[in-house]
Amino acid sequence: MTSANHFELLGRDGQARTGQLTTPHGVVRTPAFMPVGTAGAMKGMHWREVRDAGADIVLGNTYHLMLRPGAERIAALGGLQTFTGWNGPMLTDSGGFQVMSLSELRKVGEKAVTFRSHIDGAMVELSPERSIEVQRLLGSDIAMQMDECVRLPAERSDIERAMQLSLRWAERSKRAFESAPAGYMLFGIAQGGDVPELRQASAKGLVEIGFHGYAIGGLAVGEPQSVMLAMIEQVAPILPLERPRYLMGVGTPDDILEAVARGVDMFDCVMPTRNGRHGVAYTRFGQINLRNARHADDPRPLDEESSWPSTRNTARAYLHHLVKAGETLGAMLLSEINIAYYQRLMHDIRQAIALGTFASFRESTRAGWARGDIAPR
């Protein structure tokens, strides 16, 4: 390994791990869920609510921020933390996934990918070097290598081409990151789609290059959960024990629980806030759809035993009314309720691992979701 290690592994219970990652802007307790602030903001939530819910780290999006308001502008204004008011650790993705998913006109080449901005139609070039430059201008604590993500299902030849290109881009990303100040980190991203031997080859190649941490990318793109978990099982044993592992874009509470059981430390997903804006709450009873008419006359809260005030105190009937009426407050309340649930889940996972009770916690948590929401007497 040629990159300094900022991760301390504090305990293991089976393959599940708990630890802490030290960044220039604070310590991240792992396993960790990173709420997604795509354009430098959490939709429907203030940063203080995100912090109060228990989040140590949040995610920003390189693609969106480089297009608007611009990386150079953010740097001139003091960097992403100063600009946004979130004073804790931040991770930024490389922008590669958004180029693939949002840009109708794009061309992938060895040097870079060129694409048309979804904002003003301008042609933009994003290379591994420019991606790292943008992330350094943003000032994120953890930057990601640029990679090419292929949507599944795909032909093996397309998956292998993208994986090999991503490995070459990983080397260039690391060289571009060499001038970063001490304490800042760069993660490599394992690709390979749903092909086990390609996943293994990608992971081995990244370890040879050497990174501060390792991500598993190209999953949660429509494949079954069984495929996602199988790919984690192919990659995790190859990655160094003393380095953090990040499963990108995942996911549901059940996805997170199962990935932790397979040795993953970090997660991010828009699901808690996006689904909250559409009337869905996440609780220890599973998902609850507040659009359902059965909530219209129900005075109970979502969970009277929750530690989060909005979950414990807000009537289902009121949440139902807000959602049906299209009131912004409904989306705000359900977003914070969901982020708080995700953070509580991570807290309880960390505690269970530390106590050596993760297997029983996993079983009881899944049983609670399977039981489902309890109807009023």
DACOR-V966863 format. One line per field, one symbol per residue. phi: phi as a letter, one per 40 degrees, with the letter a starting at -180 (. if undefined). burial: b if it has 16 or more other C-alpha atoms within 10 Angstrom, else e. A space follows every 10 residues. Layout:
phi = ???
burial = ???
This chain:
phi = .bbcbbbbcc abbgccbbaa bcbdbhcbcb cbbbdcbdbg accgbcdccc ccchccabbb bddccccach ccccccchgc ccccgccbcb bbccgcccdc cbccbabcbc cabbacdccb gccbbbbdcc dcdcccccgc cbbbccabbb cccacdcccc dccccccccc cccccccccc cchcbbbcbc bhfbbdcccc cccccccccg bcabbbbgbf bhccdccdcc cdcccdcccc dcbcbbccgb icdcdcdccd cbgcbbaaac ddcccccbgb bbaccgcbcc ccccccbccc ccacccccdc ccbccddccd cccccgcddc ccccccdccc cdccdcdccd cccccgbccc cdcccccccc cgccccc
burial = eeeebbbbee ebbeebbbbb bbbbbebbbb bbbbbbbbbb bbbbbebeeb bebbbbbbbb bbbbbbbeeb bebbbeeebb bebbebebbb bbbbbbbebb eebeebebee ebbbbbbeee eeeebbbbbb bbbbbbbbbb bbbbbbbbbb beeeeeeebb ebbbbbbbbb bbbbebbeee eeebbbbbbb bbbbbbebbb bbbbbbbeeb bbbbbbbbbb beeeeeebbe bbbbbbeebe eebbbbbbbb bbbbbbbbbb bbbbbbbbbb bbbbbbbbbb bbbbbbbbbb beeebbebeb bbbeebebeb bbbbbbbbbb bbbbeeeeeb bbbbbbbbbb bbbbbbbebb ebbbebebee bbeebbeebe eebeeee
